[in-house]
Amino acid sequence: MRRVLSVLVTGGVFIALAWVIAELPGHVTAELDGTTIEAATPVVVTGFLALLLLGYWASRLLSALLNLPALTSRWRADRRRRGGDAAVTQTLVALAAGDHAKARRAAHRTRAMLGDTPQTLLLAAEAGRLADRDDETEAAYRALADNPDAALLGYRGLFRLAVARQDWREAAALAAQAEKAYPGASWFRPERGRLAVRAGDWAAALALSDPGTPRAALGTAAALAEPNPAFAANLAKQAWKDDPTLAPAVLAYAATLRSAGKERRALSILRHAWTLAPHPDIAEAALSEVSSPLDRAKAAQRLTNANPEHAESRLLLARTALEAGLTGEARHQVEAAQAAGFNQRRLWLLRAEIDEAEHKDGRAALRHAADALPDPIWRCQACHAEHDLWRGACRSCATAGSLRWVSGPPKPRLTIDG
Ligand SMILES: [Zn+2]
């Protein structure tokens, strides 16, 4: 409707203008080089207007001709961009469909049309990854890493490749570079912490730990690996403070105290730990400076004084009493532990030794030992792998602080179907 009105108004204006021009009175005379030209005023005005219009169109045509190379170039660029956009879509669809051959072809076309932009490089890397072409993937990620605006994408991709080939040191270095390229991103610190654990770099793992990580285990492992005695002492003390029930932390702290000549303080730490969480290694450390069997039995009593009914206390008292020739006391402690429901193999083996020391038949105790619960061992609470010695992280699944001193088979995991 608006267009119709516009045409009507324009037509009306032209008719009015033509009518005004047609009604113009008089003649226009021009003399050029002795030649006189005379024409009616409407004809001259009309000719003048026609010349103006012609000039306008001529200038437009000239401008278009001058701009032709630039227009052609722009047209080609637009055409290439449209083709590139279509190739991007085809790459994304092929990636989503898992068609690695088509994805690689489309990604190659995308780079040819749009050049090496962060987007095309990322698509090329993903297509290469889908096709298991590590060479192509790595080249694309390296090109991304060289781009200051997209370096994070490149480093993260290279990091994944390093993790896939279990090159933990390279992965840690890449994670550090990624953090440098994009400071403050939440992804880096936990990743770097996990890598430090895998690489056995306990000090770095501790430095990168957050409140959710087992700092006592990391601190203990760092203390045990630290060559500088002063640093090791500080690490061990902090680990003990973080978890005074963790036997390795207690032992590491007590060892540093002993090295510094603080025997009384070391024994105090060991006794305190025995009241919280008794462990055979704590007893061994506490009694290590005592050689006489009778003195060892007395030292065991002092150690267990605050926690005498714990099964570990009874086992220690029984063992030291037996070694001191106090078989009656040894039997009393073993039977008390047994009466409290303790049923591990080591209890029955000890009982068999007591039987033997008292010249009794120990075969019944040995039969019980065969059916009893296994002795405790360091077991990963994440994957149930067993370890002869304590470590800062599971050797099997690399979970930090997952080892617990436990007995018996792992508990089956509950699963709910449906
Ligand atoms: Zn594990």
Boltz pocket constraint, residues with backbone or C-beta under 6 A from the ligand:
constraints:
  - pocket:
      binder: B
      contacts: [[A, 380], [A, 381], [A, 382], [A, 383], [A, 384], [A, 385], [A, 394], [A, 395], [A, 396], [A, 397], [A, 398], [A, 399], [A, 402]]
      max_distance: 6.0
